[in-house]
Amino acid sequence: MESRERMEQMMEEQYNRGITVGMELMMEKLRIAADNGTPIEIDGRAWYLKSDIENLRDIFEDMENGGL
């Protein structure tokens, strides 16, 4: 393989690794925000996340209170 082709391949591999690491960091940030009940700011708006268990609790609570 030519040196230029090898360099391009290495650059693409590093780019892809950077995307993967960025996605992992964002997932960790979202998980921590959900665990702590803190908002994530996206486009100037606060978004609160909850886990599947929290969501299920809310559904059952609504059902007990006559909702749903």
C-alpha positions as protocol buffer text, in pm:
chain_id: "A"
residue {
  index: 1
  type: MET
  ca { x: 0 y: 0 z: 0 }
}
residue {
  index: 2
  type: GLU
  ca { x: 131 y: 343 z: -86 }
}
residue {
  index: 3
  type: SER
  ca { x: 224 y: 583 z: 188 }
}
residue {
  index: 4
  type: ARG
  ca { x: -55 y: 825 z: 90 }
}
residue {
  index: 5
  type: GLU
  ca { x: -317 y: 550 z: 93 }
}
residue {
  index: 6
  type: ARG
  ca { x: -192 y: 429 z: 431 }
}
residue {
  index: 7
  type: MET
  ca { x: -211 y: 784 z: 569 }
}
residue {
  index: 8
  type: GLU
  ca { x: -567 y: 828 z: 440 }
}
residue {
  index: 9
  type: GLN
  ca { x: -667 y: 495 z: 594 }
}
residue {
  index: 10
  type: MET
  ca { x: -513 y: 594 z: 927 }
}
residue {
  index: 11
  type: MET
  ca { x: -691 y: 930 z: 919 }
}
residue {
  index: 12
  type: GLU
  ca { x: -1025 y: 761 z: 847 }
}
residue {
  index: 13
  type: GLU
  ca { x: -968 y: 512 z: 1130 }
}
residue {
  index: 14
  type: GLN
  ca { x: -892 y: 796 z: 1373 }
}
residue {
  index: 15
  type: TYR
  ca { x: -1195 y: 993 z: 1254 }
}
residue {
  index: 16
  type: ASN
  ca { x: -1419 y: 691 z: 1309 }
}
residue {
  index: 17
  type: ARG
  ca { x: -1265 y: 633 z: 1652 }
}
residue {
  index: 18
  type: GLY
  ca { x: -1336 y: 996 z: 1740 }
}
residue {
  index: 19
  type: ILE
  ca { x: -1701 y: 955 z: 1641 }
}
residue {
  index: 20
  type: THR
  ca { x: -1726 y: 640 z: 1853 }
}
residue {
  index: 21
  type: VAL
  ca { x: -1566 y: 806 z: 2156 }
}
residue {
  index: 22
  type: GLY
  ca { x: -1793 y: 1110 z: 2117 }
}
residue {
  index: 23
  type: MET
  ca { x: -2101 y: 890 z: 2108 }
}
residue {
  index: 24
  type: GLU
  ca { x: -1984 y: 700 z: 2418 }
}
residue {
  index: 25
  type: LEU
  ca { x: -1926 y: 1028 z: 2603 }
}
residue {
  index: 26
  type: MET
  ca { x: -2270 y: 1160 z: 2510 }
}
residue {
  index: 27
  type: MET
  ca { x: -2438 y: 837 z: 2622 }
}
residue {
  index: 28
  type: GLU
  ca { x: -2255 y: 861 z: 2955 }
}
residue {
  index: 29
  type: LYS
  ca { x: -2360 y: 1225 z: 2992 }
}
residue {
  index: 30
  type: LEU
  ca { x: -2723 y: 1134 z: 2927 }
}
residue {
  index: 31
  type: ARG
  ca { x: -2710 y: 841 z: 3170 }
}
residue {
  index: 32
  type: ILE
  ca { x: -2564 y: 1058 z: 3445 }
}
residue {
  index: 33
  type: ALA
  ca { x: -2825 y: 1328 z: 3383 }
}
residue {
  index: 34
  type: ALA
  ca { x: -3104 y: 1070 z: 3407 }
}
residue {
  index: 35
  type: ASP
  ca { x: -2958 y: 922 z: 3725 }
}
residue {
  index: 36
  type: ASN
  ca { x: -2920 y: 1265 z: 3889 }
}
residue {
  index: 37
  type: GLY
  ca { x: -3242 y: 1416 z: 3758 }
}
residue {
  index: 38
  type: THR
  ca { x: -3052 y: 1706 z: 3605 }
}
residue {
  index: 39
  type: PRO
  ca { x: -3146 y: 1857 z: 3270 }
}
residue {
  index: 40
  type: ILE
  ca { x: -2953 y: 1842 z: 2944 }
}
residue {
  index: 41
  type: GLU
  ca { x: -2956 y: 2170 z: 2752 }
}
residue {
  index: 42
  type: ILE
  ca { x: -3027 y: 2135 z: 2380 }
}
residue {
  index: 43
  type: ASP
  ca { x: -3087 y: 2440 z: 2163 }
}
residue {
  index: 44
  type: GLY
  ca { x: -3145 y: 2658 z: 2469 }
}
residue {
  index: 45
  type: ARG
  ca { x: -3409 y: 2427 z: 2617 }
}
residue {
  index: 46
  type: ALA
  ca { x: -3381 y: 2207 z: 2925 }
}
residue {
  index: 47
  type: TRP
  ca { x: -3463 y: 1843 z: 2869 }
}
residue {
  index: 48
  type: TYR
  ca { x: -3514 y: 1612 z: 3166 }
}
residue {
  index: 49
  type: LEU
  ca { x: -3454 y: 1243 z: 3119 }
}
residue {
  index: 50
  type: LYS
  ca { x: -3586 y: 950 z: 3314 }
}
residue {
  index: 51
  type: SER
  ca { x: -3502 y: 584 z: 3310 }
}
residue {
  index: 52
  type: ASP
  ca { x: -3731 y: 308 z: 3197 }
}
residue {
  index: 53
  type: ILE
  ca { x: -3794 y: 214 z: 3561 }
}
residue {
  index: 54
  type: GLU
  ca { x: -3887 y: 572 z: 3651 }
}
residue {
  index: 55
  type: ASN
  ca { x: -4119 y: 589 z: 3353 }
}
residue {
  index: 56
  type: LEU
  ca { x: -4286 y: 262 z: 3452 }
}
residue {
  index: 57
  type: ARG
  ca { x: -4334 y: 390 z: 3809 }
}
residue {
  index: 58
  type: ASP
  ca { x: -4497 y: 705 z: 3670 }
}
residue {
  index: 59
  type: ILE
  ca { x: -4732 y: 494 z: 3456 }
}
residue {
  index: 60
  type: PHE
  ca { x: -4836 y: 280 z: 3754 }
}
residue {
  index: 61
  type: GLU
  ca { x: -4880 y: 590 z: 3969 }
}
residue {
  index: 62
  type: ASP
  ca { x: -5104 y: 744 z: 3704 }
}
residue {
  index: 63
  type: MET
  ca { x: -5307 y: 424 z: 3685 }
}
residue {
  index: 64
  type: GLU
  ca { x: -5350 y: 415 z: 4064 }
}
residue {
  index: 65
  type: ASN
  ca { x: -5468 y: 774 z: 4059 }
}
residue {
  index: 66
  type: GLY
  ca { x: -5734 y: 699 z: 3799 }
}
residue {
  index: 67
  type: GLY
  ca { x: -5539 y: 811 z: 3495 }
}
residue {
  index: 68
  type: LEU
  ca { x: -5470 y: 613 z: 3180 }
}
